[in-house]
Amino acid sequence: VADTGNNRLLVFPAAGLGGNSVATRLLGQIDFPFSAPNLIEGREVFFGPGPCLSASPFCTDGGVTIDQVSSIPHLYVADTYNNRVLGYADSRKVTPGAKADLVIGQPDFNRAVVNYPSNNQTRPNAQGLFFPTDVAVDAFGNLYVADAGNGRVVRFPAPFNQPQPNIFESADLVLGQSSFTAQITDPTDRTMRFPYGLAFTSDGGVLVS
């Protein structure tokens, strides 16, 4: 569960879920009583409250998915207000305070720049992100990111399968914009304004809210 207001993820056991279930694991904080935003070092997340692009001045966001296709279940977290996605090589081995193995949207774990390297909300590119809110993995292990602030969905080829999986990966597909540098939010059959959630159909189609 992406517990956005507390800047953490909670894990509940499948067995025994009921009206008062207790989380048994967490990620993003060093222990259950803590909820502060991060130090930006790859051991934490910033789900909010942060600024958003709507009538409300502050929002809480954050998405999570597990790669069920690969032999190792990779975990991906949309770390929205750090403008990045964190990747953990094996979701079964994640412990409190564990550092991510991979970062997308930034050149390292210590930065949170909008559309790196420009730090400009109106200058998207193939590597940087701006308020990523959700993540999903397709049948081939490719990672799709709802890059909400840039009005688009971008695809990163199976991040953990790359020759150098943590060398500032570039997206290879963009949906909702005509190119990686475009940012048109007027409503048409080809554009998006603030894509928020992602899912795949059984035949491989992608759904975007």
LUMPA-79730 format. One record per residue (C-alpha): residue in three letters; x negated, y negated, z negated; residue number from 1. Coordinates in Angstrom, 1 decimal. Example, Ala and Ser with C-alpha at 12.3 -4.5 7.8 and 13.67 -1.06 7.14 Angstrom:
! residues 2
PT    aa     east    north       up     i
PT   Ala    -12.3      4.5     -7.8     1
PT   Ser    -13.7      1.1     -7.1     2
This chain:
! residues 209
PT    aa     east    north       up     i
PT   Val      0.0      0.0      0.0     1
PT   Ala     -1.3     -3.4      0.9     2
PT   Asp     -0.7     -5.3     -2.3     3
PT   Thr     -1.2     -8.7     -0.7     4
PT   Gly     -0.5    -11.1     -3.6     5
PT   Asn     -3.1     -9.3     -5.7     6
PT   Asn     -5.7     -9.0     -2.8     7
PT   Arg     -6.0     -5.3     -3.1     8
PT   Leu     -4.9     -1.9     -1.7     9
PT   Leu     -3.2      0.7     -4.0    10
PT   Val     -3.1      4.4     -3.4    11
PT   Phe     -0.2      6.5     -4.8    12
PT   Pro     -0.3     10.3     -4.9    13
PT   Ala      2.1     12.1     -2.6    14
PT   Ala      3.2     14.3     -5.4    15
PT   Gly      5.3     12.9     -8.1    16
PT   Leu      6.5      9.7     -6.4    17
PT   Gly      9.5      8.4     -8.3    18
PT   Gly     11.0      5.3     -9.8    19
PT   Asn      7.9      4.4    -11.8    20
PT   Ser      5.0      5.8     -9.9    21
PT   Val      1.5      4.9    -11.0    22
PT   Ala     -1.3      4.1     -8.5    23
PT   Thr     -4.4      6.3     -8.9    24
PT   Arg     -6.9      4.5     -6.8    25
PT   Leu     -7.5      0.9     -5.6    26
PT   Leu     -9.6     -1.0     -3.1    27
PT   Gly    -10.5     -4.7     -3.0    28
PT   Gln    -10.8     -5.1     -6.8    29
PT   Ile    -13.2     -3.5     -9.3    30
PT   Asp    -10.3     -2.5    -11.6    31
PT   Phe     -6.5     -2.6    -11.8    32
PT   Pro     -6.1     -5.8    -13.9    33
PT   Phe     -7.9     -8.0    -11.4    34
PT   Ser     -6.4     -9.9     -8.5    35
PT   Ala     -8.8    -12.8     -7.5    36
PT   Pro     -9.8    -13.5     -3.9    37
PT   Asn    -13.1    -12.2     -2.8    38
PT   Leu    -16.8    -13.1     -2.8    39
PT   Ile    -16.9    -12.3      1.0    40
PT   Glu    -19.4     -9.4      0.8    41
PT   Gly    -17.5     -6.5      2.2    42
PT   Arg    -16.2     -5.1     -1.1    43
PT   Glu    -13.0     -7.1     -1.3    44
PT   Val    -10.1     -8.6      0.7    45
PT   Phe     -8.3    -11.9      0.9    46
PT   Phe     -4.6    -11.2      1.5    47
PT   Gly     -3.4    -14.5      0.1    48
PT   Pro     -2.0    -16.8     -0.9    49
PT   Gly     -3.6    -18.4      2.1    50
PT   Pro     -2.5    -21.0      4.7    51
PT   Cys     -0.2    -19.8      7.5    52
PT   Leu      1.2    -21.1     10.7    53
PT   Ser      4.8    -21.5      9.7    54
PT   Ala      7.0    -23.8      7.7    55
PT   Ser      5.7    -22.3      4.5    56
PT   Pro      2.3    -23.8      3.4    57
PT   Phe      1.1    -20.5      1.9    58
PT   Cys      1.5    -16.9      2.9    59
PT   Thr      0.4    -13.4      1.9    60
PT   Asp     -0.5    -11.0      4.6    61
PT   Gly     -2.6     -7.9      5.2    62
PT   Gly     -2.3     -4.6      7.1    63
PT   Val     -3.8     -1.1      6.7    64
PT   Thr     -4.0      2.0      8.8    65
PT   Ile     -5.8      5.4      8.8    66
PT   Asp     -7.2      7.0     11.9    67
PT   Gln     -5.4     10.3     12.1    68
PT   Val     -7.0     11.2     15.4    69
PT   Ser    -10.7     11.4     14.6    70
PT   Ser    -12.1     14.4     12.8    71
PT   Ile    -13.0     11.9      9.9    72
PT   Pro    -10.0      9.8      8.7    73
PT   His    -11.4      6.3      9.1    74
PT   Leu     -9.7      3.5      7.2    75
PT   Tyr     -9.1      0.0      8.7    76
PT   Val     -7.9     -3.0      6.7    77
PT   Ala     -6.7     -6.3      8.3    78
PT   Asp     -8.4     -8.8      5.9    79
PT   Thr     -6.2    -11.6      7.1    80
PT   Tyr     -7.6    -14.7      5.5    81
PT   Asn    -11.2    -13.7      5.9    82
PT   Asn    -10.5    -13.5      9.7    83
PT   Arg    -11.9    -10.0      9.9    84
PT   Val    -11.1     -6.3      9.9    85
PT   Leu    -12.9     -4.0      7.5    86
PT   Gly    -13.6     -0.4      8.4    87
PT   Tyr    -14.4      2.5      6.0    88
PT   Ala    -15.9      5.6      7.6    89
PT   Asp    -14.0      8.1      5.4    90
PT   Ser    -10.8      7.1      3.6    91
PT   Arg    -11.1     10.2      1.4    92
PT   Lys    -14.3      8.8     -0.2    93
PT   Val    -13.2      5.2     -0.9    94
PT   Thr    -13.7      4.1     -4.5    95
PT   Pro    -13.1      0.8     -6.3    96
PT   Gly    -15.8     -1.7     -5.4    97
PT   Ala    -17.0      0.4     -2.4    98
PT   Lys    -18.4     -1.7      0.4    99
PT   Ala    -17.0     -1.3      3.9   100
PT   Asp    -19.1      0.4      6.5   101
PT   Leu    -18.0     -1.8      9.4   102
PT   Val    -16.7     -5.3     10.1   103
PT   Ile    -14.9     -6.6     13.1   104
PT   Gly    -14.4    -10.3     13.8   105
PT   Gln    -17.5    -11.4     12.0   106
PT   Pro    -21.2    -10.8     12.7   107
PT   Asp    -21.8     -9.6      9.1   108
PT   Phe    -19.9     -9.0      5.8   109
PT   Asn    -20.8    -12.5      4.4   110
PT   Arg    -18.8    -14.7      6.7   111
PT   Ala    -15.1    -15.5      7.2   112
PT   Val    -15.2    -17.9     10.2   113
PT   Val    -12.2    -18.5     12.4   114
PT   Asn    -12.9    -17.3     16.0   115
PT   Tyr    -16.6    -16.8     15.1   116
PT   Pro    -18.9    -18.6     16.0   117
PT   Ser    -16.8    -21.7     16.9   118
PT   Asn    -14.8    -22.0     13.6   119
PT   Asn    -12.2    -23.6     15.9   120
PT   Gln     -8.6    -22.4     15.8   121
PT   Thr     -8.1    -23.3     19.5   122
PT   Arg    -11.1    -21.5     20.9   123
PT   Pro    -10.5    -17.7     20.8   124
PT   Asn    -13.0    -15.2     22.3   125
PT   Ala    -13.5    -11.5     22.6   126
PT   Gln    -15.2    -11.0     19.3   127
PT   Gly    -13.8    -13.4     16.8   128
PT   Leu    -10.4    -13.2     15.0   129
PT   Phe     -7.9    -15.7     13.5   130
PT   Phe     -5.5    -14.4     10.9   131
PT   Pro     -5.4    -10.7     11.9   132
PT   Thr     -2.3     -9.3     10.2   133
PT   Asp     -2.0     -5.7     11.2   134
PT   Val     -4.0     -2.8     12.6   135
PT   Ala     -3.1      0.4     14.4   136
PT   Val     -5.1      3.3     16.0   137
PT   Asp     -4.0      4.9     19.3   138
PT   Ala     -4.3      8.5     20.4   139
PT   Phe     -7.9      8.0     21.5   140
PT   Gly     -9.1      6.3     18.3   141
PT   Asn     -9.1      2.8     19.7   142
PT   Leu     -8.3      0.1     17.2   143
PT   Tyr     -5.5     -2.5     18.0   144
PT   Val     -5.4     -5.7     16.0   145
PT   Ala     -2.5     -8.1     15.8   146
PT   Asp     -4.6    -11.3     16.0   147
PT   Ala     -1.7    -13.5     14.9   148
PT   Gly     -3.4    -16.9     14.8   149
PT   Asn     -4.5    -16.5     18.3   150
PT   Gly     -1.1    -15.3     19.6   151
PT   Arg     -2.4    -11.9     20.9   152
PT   Val     -3.1     -8.3     20.3   153
PT   Val     -6.7     -7.1     21.0   154
PT   Arg     -8.1     -3.6     21.4   155
PT   Phe    -11.6     -2.5     20.2   156
PT   Pro    -12.8      0.8     21.6   157
PT   Ala    -13.1      3.5     18.9   158
PT   Pro    -15.3      1.4     16.5   159
PT   Phe    -17.0      4.2     14.7   160
PT   Asn    -17.8      6.0     17.9   161
PT   Gln    -20.0      3.2     19.3   162
PT   Pro    -23.8      3.6     19.6   163
PT   Gln    -24.3      0.8     17.1   164
PT   Pro    -20.9      0.6     15.3   165
PT   Asn    -21.6     -2.5     13.3   166
PT   Ile    -23.2     -4.9     15.9   167
PT   Phe    -20.4     -7.5     16.4   168
PT   Glu    -18.1     -5.4     18.6   169
PT   Ser    -16.2     -7.0     21.5   170
PT   Ala    -12.6     -6.3     22.4   171
PT   Asp    -12.0     -4.7     25.8   172
PT   Leu     -8.2     -5.5     26.2   173
PT   Val     -6.0     -8.4     25.3   174
PT   Leu     -2.2     -8.5     25.2   175
PT   Gly     -0.1    -11.6     25.0   176
PT   Gln     -2.6    -13.9     26.7   177
PT   Ser     -4.1    -14.1     30.2   178
PT   Ser     -7.7    -13.8     28.9   179
PT   Phe     -9.8    -13.7     25.8   180
PT   Thr    -10.2    -17.4     25.8   181
PT   Ala     -6.5    -18.4     26.5   182
PT   Gln     -4.1    -19.4     23.8   183
PT   Ile     -0.7    -20.1     25.2   184
PT   Thr      2.2    -19.7     22.8   185
PT   Asp      5.1    -20.9     24.9   186
PT   Pro      7.6    -18.0     25.3   187
PT   Thr      7.3    -16.0     28.5   188
PT   Asp      7.3    -12.3     29.4   189
PT   Arg      3.4    -12.3     29.0   190
PT   Thr      2.7    -14.4     26.0   191
PT   Met      2.9    -14.1     22.2   192
PT   Arg      3.1    -16.7     19.4   193
PT   Phe      2.4    -14.9     16.1   194
PT   Pro      2.3    -11.1     16.6   195
PT   Tyr      2.6     -9.6     13.2   196
PT   Gly      3.1     -5.8     13.2   197
PT   Leu      2.0     -2.9     15.4   198
PT   Ala      3.2      0.6     16.1   199
PT   Phe      2.9      3.3     18.8   200
PT   Thr      5.6      5.3     20.4   201
PT   Ser      5.3      9.1     20.9   202
PT   Asp      4.4      8.6     24.6   203
PT   Gly      1.7      6.1     23.9   204
PT   Gly      3.5      2.8     24.2   205
PT   Val      2.6      0.0     21.9   206
PT   Leu      5.2     -2.0     20.0   207
PT   Val      4.5     -5.5     18.7   208
PT   Ser      6.7     -7.5     16.3   209
